Amino acid sequence: MAKKDKTEEEVNPDLARAKAIHEASCITINGNEYKILDLTHRTRLKVFSFSSVYETQALAANFTFIDTSKYLEIEAAILNNISYNGAVVGSDPEFFNAKRENTKAGDYIELILTMMDVFSYPLLTGSLTN
């Protein structure tokens, strides 16, 4: 019986999800659609560098890195490159305020962690396909 090659989704489901979101340039979280804006290579590198250091921590649900100045830079880089209803998310400092009517606070962690993977995706494709 011939051995079947594994699909990209079977080998790395997180990478496959990042690829799908990257190609669609949008993600829906809790019914809210966020669009990914055009990114510079420098922004991708900045996000990739940070996520490569803190990914293990985030996967273990240890978010102590959120209280660092470096994280604030990465958060800004991400939120300034995502829009919701045509407005850049990073332009509204109260966007995720839990006390706000129709709050998007429940989207925050998933959006940030997913965008770390999605922003980094183009940098990973060559090393993972060779």
Buried (B, 14 or more C-beta within 10 A) or exposed (E): EEEEEEEEEEEBEEBBBBBEBBEEEEBEBEEBEBBBEEBEEEBBEBBBBBBEEBBEEBEEEEBEBBEEEEBEEBBEBBBBBBBBEEEBBBEEEEBBEEEEEEBBEEBBBEBBBBBBBBBBBBBBEEEEEE
